[in-house]
Amino acid sequence: MKKILADRMKCIDSSGIRKVFALAAQMKDPINFSIGQPDFDTPEPIKREAIRAIERGANKYSQTAGDEKLLTKIGGGLKAEFGWEKQRLMITSGVSGGILLAFLALINPGDEVIIPDPYFVMYKHLVNMLGGKCVFVDCYPKFELDPGKIEDAVTDRTKMIIINSPCNPTGAVFGGGQLKEIANIASKNNIIVLSDEIYEKFSYDGPCETIVKYCDKAILLRGFGKTYGVTGWRLGYAAAGGEIGEVIDQMIKIQQYTFVCAPAPFQKAIAAAMDYDVTPIVNAYRKKRDLIYDGLKDKFEIVKPAGAFYAFVKAPDGQASKFVEKAITNNVLVIPGNVFSEKDTHFRISYATSDEKIRKGIEILRKMA
C-alpha cells in the first residue's frame, strides 16, 4: 500500500505552545502564561480604520507584494532608518509567513542554518522540513550572543544565521557590539542573516539595536500583530537592500503560489494606523516585566528580560517538563523549555496577561518553588 503522508511530515510535530493553548480552553479560569498574544484589545482608532476599509470595498486581492500605500509608507521609514536607496519590500501574512517564504527561497537540502539556542519554535521545524540542517549555538545561562561561538559554528555549508531580537522565548535584546561582530562574520563568509524583529517595539531598557544596520546581506522581518494587538490580522513585512534584494523578489514569486497576498482590508487599516503611539502599551508591558522579575527572582534562577513579553525561567530541579506538569495541576499554564531549545531545563512565561493574573501566578509559582 502506498504511503499517504509525505516523508517531510516526520520532521515536524504539533506545536507545544498550541497544545497548551488548546488545554487552556478546557480549563476553568487558568493562570495562562502560555500563549504569546497581547492581552490588550486593538486600539479603537485602528479598529475604525479596518471597518472603514471593509466598508469602502477593500475586500479583494491586493497586489502580491502588498498594498502600494502601505509599501510606500514602510519604505520611507526603512530609507530613513537604514539609508537604503534601493530596497525591495513585501507585505507578508505575519512574520511567520515571511519566515516560511524566506526559507523556501533560500534553503536547499543539506544547507546549514545557525540558530542561537533558545530559539523561536518555528525555525527548527521549518529548516528540518526543507531538508536543511540546524546548527544550534548555546546561549545559556545568560542568553547572550557569543560571536566567537557563532564563528566556530560556520562551515562551508552554512547558508544562514538567524537573529531574533528581542528574543522569544528569553526576552533577550542583543547589543550593537555583538551584532556588528556577527555581521562581519556573515559578510566574510558570504552568509545571509535573517533578522526576526517581530518584538522590536517592546524593548524596555533602551532602543532595540538591529543587525541590519551592520550587515549587507540581511533580510529584515517585522510585523504589526504584537505591536497593535492584531495578531489575527496576519500582517508583517520583509525587506532587504542592495544585492540581497533579489531574495525578496523570489519570496514574492513564491507568495503568488502560496498566500497570494496578505489580508487586503487590514493592509489598508495598518497603513493608516502606523502613526498610532504605542508608548503607553510598551510602558504597561515594562511594568508587567518588572512584576514578573521582582516576584520570582529570589525563588528562581531568572535573567531579567529586556524585551518582548517573555521570561525564560530555570526549573528548580532543572527538569522543566516535570515542573510544567506540576504547574498545570496547580492551574498555571507555562511552556516547557524543550519546545524552544535542545535543553529542557527552563520554562517560558508569557506575561501578556492582566496584572492580577500575573500576581496570582507568581504566588502559585513561588509556593511550588
N, C-alpha and C positions, 0 to 999 in steps of 0.2 A: 504494500500500500504506500502511495506517495505521501511524503511529509506535507502537512498542511501549512505549518508556520515556517517562515524564513529563519535561517540559522542566526541572523543578527538578533533575534528576539532573546536568544540565550545570553546576550551580552548585557542586558538591562533587566532591572527589577522594578516593581512599582515603587514610587517614591515613598520613602519612610516618613516624610513630612505629611504627605497626603493620607497615609494610613492613620496617623494620629489625628489629623484633621477630621477624617471620617469618624473616628472613635469619639471625638468631641461632640458630634451631632447626636450621639446615642446617650450621652451622659447628662445628668441634671445639674445645670449651672456649674460647670467645672471652672477651675482657675486655668485658663487656656493660655499658656506661654508657648504654644506650638507654632502657629502659622505667622509668617512674616507679612501681615496685612495691616495697614494703618487702621487704628480704631476710630479716627476722626471721620466724620462724614465729608463728602465732597463739598467744598465751599459753594454757597448759593450762587455767586456770580458765574461760576464755572458750569453749574447745572443749567443756569439760564441760557448760557451760550450753546450748550448741547441741544436744549429744547428748541431754541431758535433755528439752529442748523437743520434739525429734522423738519420743522415746520416750513422752512424755506425750500425744502426738497433736496437737500444734500444727502440723498439716500442711495445713490447709485455708486458704481465703482469710481474711485479716483484713478489717476494715472498710477501705474505700478510703483513708481518711485515715490509717489506721495502727492499731496495737495500742494500746488505751486506756492500759495501764500504762506503755508507752514514751512515749506522748504526755504523760501526766501528769508523768513524771519530767523529760523535756526542758523542758516548760512551766514547771515550778518553777524550773529553772535559769535560763531566759530571764527570768522575772519578777524574780529576784534580780539578774540582770546588767543588765537594761535598765529595770526598773520598769514593765514592761508589765502593766497591769491587764486590758486587753482585747487578746488576741492570737489570731491564727489560726496553725495549725500543722498540718503534714502530714509523713508519712514518705514519702520518695521512693526510687526504685530507683537509689541512688547520687546523688551531687551532679550527675552528668551528666544523670540523669533529671529532676532539679529544674530544671536549666538549660533543657532542652527544654520542659518544661511551662510555665515562666515565659515563654519566648519565644513559645510558641504562644498563650498567654493575652494577650500584650501587643503583639506586633509586627505591624503592618499593612504591606502593600506600600508602599514609599516612606518609611517611618519611618526615622529616623537613629539609630544606636546608636554612642555614643562609646566607643572601645576603646583603652586605653593599649597602645602597641606597644614591646616584645614582649608577646605575649598567649597564653593557652591556645588551642590549635588549634581547639577546638570552636566558640568564639564566632563566628569569621568565617564558617565554612561554614553554620552554622545560620541566622545572620542572612541570608546570601545566599539560602539555600534558601527562606526565608519571604518573600523579596521586599523585605527591608529593605536599608538602605544602611549599610555600615560606615564610620565616620569615625575614622581612626586618629590617635592623638596620640603623637608621637615622644618616647620617654623615654630615648633614648641620650644620652650614653655611660654615664651612671652609673645608669640605670634608676630614676630618681626621678620621682615625680609632680609636675608643674608645674601648680598650679591655674590660673595665667594661660593656659596653653595649652588646658586643658580649657574654660575660659570662652570663649576665642576660637573653639573648635570648635562652640559651641552655636548652633543656628539655630531657627527656628520649627517645624522638622520633627524636632527632637531628642526622642526618646521615652525614652531610657535611657542611663545611664552605667554601665559595668561596672568594678568594682573587684575585683581578685584579689590578696589579701594574706594570708599570704605568697604570693609570685607564682611560678607556673610559666610560663616557664622560668627566670627570673632569680634566684629566691631572695630578691628584694627584700621587705622588710617596711616598709610605709608608716607615717609618723609621724602622731600625732594632729593636729598643726597643719595638715598638708596635707589630711587627711581632713575636718577641720572646715570648711576653706575650700571644699572640693568639695561638702560637704553644703549649705553656704549657697548655692552656685551652683545646685545641683539644686532647692532649695526655692524660690529666687527665680524660677526658670524653669519650675516645675511639672514637673520631670523625675524619673523613677523611677531609683533606684540599685539595681543588683543587686550584692550583696556576696558573692563566692565565697570562702569561708573554709575550704576543704577541708583546708588545712595549718595551721590555727590553733594546734594543739598544738606544731608544730615551729617555734618561734620561739626563737632561741638567745641573743640578746643583751638580753633583756628581754621583758616581756609584749607580746602582739600586740594592737595597737590595732584597733578596728573602727569603720568609718564609721557603723554602725547606731546608735551612741551619740549621734550628732550629727544624724541625718537622720530626718525624719518620713515620708519616702517611700522607705524602704529595704526590700528583700526580702533576707533572710538565708538563705544556703545553707551548710550544714555537713554533715560526713559522718563515717563511722566506719571506712571501709575502710583508709585510710592509717594512722590512729592505732593500730588494733588488729591490723593485718596481715590484714585480712579483705576485701580488695578484691573477691574473687569473691562475697561475700555480697550485694553491691549494696544498700547501705543509706546513706541520707542523710536530711536533713530540710530543709524550707523553712518559714520563719516570717516573720511581719510583725505589727506592732502598729498601732493606730489605724485611720484610714480606709483605709490601703493593704491592710488585712487581707482586703478583698474579693477581691484578686487571688489569694490562697491558695484562697478558695472556688472560683474559676474553674479554678485548677490541679487541685483535687480533682475537679472535674467532668470535666476532660479525662483525668485519670488513670483514671476509670471506663471510658473507651473506648480506653485505650492499655495502660498497665502493669497495670491492675486494682488491684493493690496491690503493695507491696514484699514480698519473701520472708518469709512468716509465721513460720516457726520461728526465723529469725535475728533478727527483731524481738524475740521473747521472750528470746533469748540476750543481745542487746545491752542490753536494759533492766536485766538483772541484772549485766552486765559493766561498765557505765558507771562504777562506783566503782573499777575496777582502776587502779592507779597506773602511769602510763606514763612517769614521770620517768626511770627507768633507760634506757628506749628513746630518749627525747629526748637524754639525755646522751651516749649512744653515737653518735647521729647528729651531735651537735655536734662530737665528735671526728673523725668522718668529714669533716665540712665543713672543719675545720681542716687535716686531712691533705691534702685536695684543694687548698685555697687555698695553703697553705705550699709544697706540692710544685710548683705551677705559676706562682706569682706573679712569679718572676724570669725566666720564659721566655715568658709570655703576658700579654696585657692582660686582666686579670680583676678584676671587682668582687667583693669578699668577700660571699658570700651571707649574709643574716641569718636566713633561714628556709627552709622546705620542704626538699627534698633535691636541689637542682639548682644548677649553676653555668653561667652563660652566658658563654662564653669567646670572645674575638676570635680569628679565624683569623690566622695570621702574615701572610699576604698579603692579608687582607681578603676572600678568596673561600672561603666556608665549604663549599660543596658539593664543591669540588675537594679541600679538605683532608679532608673526611669520607670521600671515596672512597679517598684515600691511607691514612687511618686504618684503614679496613676491610681493606685489603690487608696491614696490619700486625696484624690480628686484634683491633682495638679498634673497638667499635661506639658511635658517637655520632650525634647527630641534627643535621642542618644547620639553621641559624637560620631559613631561609626557610619552614620548617614553622610557625614561631611568629611570623613577622614579615614586614613588607613589604621588609625588607632581607635580604641573605644574607652578612653579614659575620662572624657568630658561629656557634658550635656549642654545643649543650646537652650537658652531662654530667649524668647521674643518678648520684649517689654512693650510691644504695640498693643496695649490694653489699658484699661482705666487705672488710675492711681489706687483706687480702692482694691481692685483685683491684685495689683502688684503688692500692696501691703499684706493682704491675706495670704498670697503665695509665699512671700518672704517668711511670714510667721510659720507656715507649714514646713517649708524647706529647712528653716533653722532648727525646728524640732527634730526633723529627720536626721540632720547632721549630728 
